[in-house]
Amino acid sequence: MNGMQVLLISSYLKAAVAGDLHPLVSLPNAAVPSANREVCGVRAESVADLQSKISGASAAATQAGDGYVVYAQEASRRYWTFTTPANRAYPAAVCRSIVTRNGVSDVSLDVMCEADQGSCDTLQREFVLLSEQMKRDLIAQ
């Protein structure tokens, strides 16, 4: 992930938290609890287990601002965001994958959250907004 991508993600996070982005989709009730589930093709028992697997893989880690650490897997076009203890949704992980089908790029979102339900719901809503912005940016390129 280059500095511009980190800056864009950080800007999107700040805008989403500040309420400057408007929801484009409605959500079901929050993130699915962990309990040995698969997130973007990686099976993990917990957020800590998932972060250990991702940080040990060929992913470049970059601090993306207060409360988040981002790992980029450029080859697979996956971007992992993990909350830090400074974030109200800690511990949580979000995977966003850029997928291209029939020449059209889209952003797939997967969340693993072990915080309270309200914090998980908020985190998921924020990342849906960020993913929608990423989609718009992909279209604009």
N, C-alpha and C positions, 0 to 999 in steps of 0.2 A: 504494500500500500504506500503510495507516495504521499508527500506532505499535503498536496492539494486534496486528495481523497480524505485524509484524516480531518482536514479543516472543514470540508464539506459535511462529513458525518457529524463532526462536533457542532457545526452551525445548525444542522437539521435537528440535532438533539436539543439544543438550546431553544430553537423555535418551537418545537413540539412541547417542551416543558412549559414554556411561556404562554402556550395557547395560541401562538401565531399561525399555526397550520390548522386547517379545518378538516374534520373527518370526511373521507370519501367512501368509507365502507362501515357497515355496522358489524359488531363483533359478538360472538357467542360469549358465554361466561368464561373469561380468563384462560390462562395457560393451563395446560394439562400437567398434573403433578408428575414428578420425575419417575420414581420406581422402575428402574431399568427400562428406559424407553429409548427409541432411536430419534436422534435429532440430526437432520441433514446427512443421513447415512451412517452416523456414528452412534453406537449403542453405549449408554452410560447409566450407572447406578444413581448418580447424583450430579449436581452442577460441578462440584469439586472434581469428581471423576472425569467429567467431560472436559473441563479446563485442562486437567493434567494430560489427557489424550491429545487435545488440540495443541497445547503449548509444546508437547513433545514431538509433534508432527512438523512437517516443513511449512510452518506458518510464521510470518514475521509479526511480532507483537509491537504495538504502538499504543501509548497512553492517549486516549481520545478525549481527555477532559476529566473533570471531577466526576467520580462515581463509575467510570467505565474503563475497560481495557479492551482493545480491538486486536484481533488476529486476522491477518489476510492470507488467504490461500488463493493466490492469483491464478494458478494453473486450473483450478476447479471453479474459479469465480465465486468463491464462498468467503463471506465476511462474518466473523464471529465476534460478538460483543458480550463481554462478561461484566456484570456489575461488581463493584468493589464494596467493602463495608460502608463506605460513605454514601452509598445509594440506598434509598428506602426499599428497593426491590431486591436487595441482596439476600441470599444468593440467587442469581438468575443468569441464564445464557440465552442469547438470541442469535440465530443463524439466518443470514440472508444470502440467497444464491441467485445469481443472474443466470437465467435459462433462456435459450433461444429456440423457438419452435417456428418452423415455416418462415424463417427470416424475421420474426418478431421477438424482441427481447422483453422479458418479464422478470419480476423479482418475486422469488418464493421466500416465505417467512416461516420459521419454526422457532418456538419458544419453550424453554424449560425453566420453570420458576418455582422456587421453594420458599418464597416469602409468603406473607399473608395474602389472601385472595384479592383484597382491594389494591395492594401494591402490584400484584401480578397483572391484574386487569389494566391498571394504568400503564404499566410497562408495555404490555401488548398493544394498547391503543397508540402509544407514542411511536412504536416501531412500525405499526401499520401506516401511520402518517409519513414516517421517514421512507418507508418502502414506496409509497405512492410518489413521493418527491423524486426518489431514485428512478422510478419508471419514467416520470416526466423528463428527467435529465437524459435518460437513455434515448428517448424519442427525439429530443432536441439535438443530439449529436449527429 
